Amino acid sequence: MSRRTARRLTTAVAAAFALFASATSAGATASTAPTAAAQSAAAGVLSTSTPVVFVHGYTGSASNWTTARSVFQLNGWSSSNLFAYEYNSYGNNITNAQGLASFVDNVKSRTGASKVAIVNHSMGGLVSQYYLKVLGGNTNVSHLASIAGANHGTTAAGACLIYTTCQQMYPGSSFITQISAGDETPGSTRYGTWYSPCDGVILPYTSTRLTGADNNYVACETHLGFLTSTSVLGDIADFVAS
């Protein structure tokens, strides 16, 4: 996969929580000169004006997205266009996806944007996929970036099956069967995934891949390490800006 090292944040933020995790909260300007150079600049502003909604994973929170938010700001986003959706990790991912639908509607209303981009981590992949596919949210989403997403489940969820969300996250669950059936990347949304054999939590690690998506293999990154990898996060910022 591509690597851009310029404009990358050098500081890292520690993230620690059980099994899975991730989530952070929080314009756009326009240029109107007639020259080709000005038009190109305006196009760049437009691409980075898309509001970004971060969706954390199991036991995660908005704090998991501190590094991602900084990287996106370095790549041209205003902090006012970066949002984090928080949900109940132990409840039901159908309810969590419905909450995401309401959250996206609110972001669109606040920013005036017609679409948002979604960046998720771990179990946030299930919440996002249900929203885009089952609830028809793909019409509201320009880009979907799934970082170490449990998109086809993980056997590690066997350690927390007392919770509905973990039951839904286990491979072969009716929830996963529903979001995996047919087209895994519906609509005009651009889909991208980032996955690694060193993940250690998404088992098998290839579970993250989505048919029809731009699937990016990362040589060796841990599950939580993805959240502070400025290289990967920079690639994702480039993907969302494209």
C-alpha positions in Angstrom: 0.0 0.0 0.0 1.1 3.6 -0.5 3.0 5.5 2.2 3.2 9.3 2.5 5.6 10.5 5.2 5.2 14.2 4.7 2.8 16.2 6.9 2.6 13.4 9.5 2.2 14.0 13.2 5.2 12.7 15.2 3.6 12.5 18.6 1.7 9.4 19.6 -1.1 8.9 22.1 -1.3 5.9 24.3 -4.5 3.9 24.1 -5.3 1.1 26.6 -8.5 -0.9 27.0 -9.7 -4.5 26.9 -9.9 -6.5 23.6 -11.1 -4.0 21.0 -11.5 -0.2 21.0 -11.6 3.2 19.4 -13.5 7.1 19.0 -13.0 11.9 19.0 -15.1 14.8 18.4 -15.6 17.8 17.0 -15.7 24.1 8.2 -14.7 24.4 5.3 -13.5 27.4 3.3 -13.9 28.1 -0.4 -11.8 29.6 -3.1 -13.4 31.4 -6.1 -10.5 32.5 -8.3 -10.8 31.6 -12.0 -7.3 30.4 -12.6 -6.5 26.7 -13.0 -4.2 26.8 -10.0 -7.0 28.4 -7.9 -9.5 25.8 -9.1 -7.1 23.0 -8.1 -6.7 24.6 -4.7 -10.4 24.9 -4.3 -10.8 21.2 -5.2 -8.4 20.4 -2.4 -10.4 22.5 0.1 -13.6 20.8 -1.0 -12.2 17.3 -0.5 -11.0 18.0 3.1 -14.3 19.8 4.0 -16.1 16.5 4.2 -17.1 16.0 7.8 -15.5 12.9 9.3 -17.3 10.6 11.8 -15.1 8.3 13.9 -16.7 5.1 15.2 -14.8 3.4 18.0 -14.7 -0.3 18.8 -15.5 -2.6 21.8 -15.0 -0.7 25.1 -13.7 2.3 23.2 -14.5 6.0 23.4 -13.8 9.3 21.7 -10.4 9.5 23.3 -9.2 6.7 21.1 -9.2 9.1 18.1 -6.9 11.8 19.5 -4.0 10.9 17.1 -6.3 10.4 14.2 -7.9 13.8 14.7 -4.5 15.5 14.8 -3.4 13.7 11.6 -6.6 14.8 9.8 -6.1 18.4 10.9 -2.5 18.3 9.6 -3.9 17.0 6.3 -6.3 20.0 6.0 -9.4 19.3 8.1 -10.9 21.8 10.4 -11.4 20.5 14.0 -15.0 21.6 13.7 -15.5 19.0 10.9 -14.2 16.0 13.0 -16.7 14.2 15.1 -16.8 11.0 17.3 -19.8 8.8 17.8 -19.9 7.0 21.1 -22.2 4.0 21.8 -22.9 1.2 24.3 -20.3 -1.5 23.7 -22.3 -4.0 25.7 -25.7 -3.5 24.2 -26.9 -4.3 20.7 -25.1 -3.3 17.5 -28.5 -2.8 15.7 -29.4 -0.1 18.3 -25.8 1.2 17.9 -26.2 1.5 14.2 -29.5 3.3 14.5 -27.8 5.7 16.9 -25.1 6.2 14.2 -27.8 7.0 11.7 -29.1 9.8 14.0 -25.6 11.0 14.7 -24.8 11.3 11.0 -28.0 13.2 10.4 -27.1 15.6 13.1 -23.6 16.1 11.7 -25.1 16.9 8.3 -27.5 19.3 9.8 -24.8 21.1 11.8 -22.3 21.3 8.9 -24.6 21.7 6.0 -22.8 18.8 4.3 -24.7 16.4 2.0 -22.5 13.5 3.0 -19.9 12.5 5.7 -17.0 10.1 5.7 -16.9 7.4 8.3 -13.7 6.0 9.9 -14.1 3.0 12.1 -12.0 0.6 14.2 -12.7 -2.9 15.4 -16.3 -3.5 16.3 -17.1 -0.1 14.9 -16.9 -1.9 11.5 -20.0 -3.9 12.4 -21.9 -0.8 13.5 -20.9 1.1 10.3 -21.6 -1.8 8.0 -25.1 -2.3 9.4 -25.8 1.4 9.0 -24.6 1.6 5.4 -26.0 -1.6 4.2 -29.1 -2.5 6.2 -30.3 1.0 7.2 -29.4 2.5 3.7 -26.8 4.9 5.2 -24.6 4.6 2.2 -26.5 7.4 0.6 -25.1 9.7 3.3 -21.5 8.4 3.3 -18.9 9.4 0.7 -16.1 7.2 2.1 -15.9 4.3 4.6 -12.5 3.5 6.1 -12.4 0.4 8.3 -9.3 0.0 10.4 -8.9 -3.5 11.7 -12.7 -3.9 11.5 -14.4 -7.0 12.7 -16.3 -7.0 9.5 -16.7 -10.8 9.3 -16.3 -11.4 12.9 -13.5 -12.5 15.2 -13.1 -15.6 17.3 -11.7 -13.3 20.1 -15.3 -12.3 20.8 -15.7 -15.7 22.4 -14.2 -14.2 25.5 -17.1 -11.8 26.0 -20.2 -13.7 24.8 -22.2 -12.6 27.8 -22.7 -9.4 25.9 -25.0 -9.1 22.8 -22.4 -7.1 20.9 -19.9 -9.9 21.3 -22.4 -12.5 20.3 -23.0 -10.5 17.1 -19.2 -10.1 16.6 -18.6 -13.8 16.6 -18.0 -15.4 13.2 -21.1 -16.9 11.7 -23.5 -14.9 13.8 -26.9 -13.9 12.2 -25.8 -10.3 12.5 -22.6 -10.9 10.4 -24.5 -13.1 8.0 -26.9 -10.2 7.4 -24.3 -7.6 6.7 -22.1 -10.0 4.6 -24.9 -11.3 2.3 -24.9 -10.0 -1.2 -23.1 -6.7 -1.9 -20.7 -5.9 0.9 -19.9 -2.4 -0.5 -23.3 -1.0 -1.6 -24.0 2.3 -3.2 -21.6 4.9 -4.5 -19.6 5.1 -1.2 -15.9 4.5 -1.6 -14.8 1.7 0.8 -11.3 1.0 2.1 -10.0 -1.4 4.7 -6.7 -1.6 6.6 -5.7 -5.0 8.1 -2.6 -6.7 9.4 -1.4 -10.2 10.3 0.0 -8.8 13.5 -3.4 -7.5 14.7 -3.8 -10.2 17.4 -7.5 -9.4 18.1 -9.2 -9.7 14.7 -9.0 -13.5 14.2 -8.6 -14.3 11.4 -7.0 -10.9 10.5 -8.4 -11.1 7.0 -11.9 -10.7 8.5 -11.5 -7.0 7.9 -11.4 -7.2 4.1 -14.6 -6.3 2.2 -15.4 -7.5 -1.3 -15.4 -4.5 -3.6 -13.3 -2.3 -1.2 -9.8 -1.0 -1.5 -8.2 -3.5 0.9 -4.9 -2.4 2.3 -2.5 -4.9 3.7 -0.3 -3.5 6.5 2.8 -5.6 7.0 2.8 -5.6 10.8 0.6 -3.5 13.1 -1.2 -4.4 16.3 -4.9 -3.9 16.9 -4.4 -0.9 19.2 -1.3 0.2 17.3 -3.4 1.2 14.4 -4.9 4.0 16.5 -1.6 5.7 16.9 0.0 4.8 13.5 0.5 8.2 11.8 1.5 6.4 8.6 -1.7 4.4 8.4 -3.9 7.3 9.6 -2.2 9.6 7.0 -3.0 7.1 4.3 -6.6 7.1 5.5 -6.8 10.9 5.4 -5.5 10.8 1.8 -8.2 8.1 1.0 -11.0 10.2 2.5 -9.7 13.4 0.7 -9.6 11.6 -2.7 
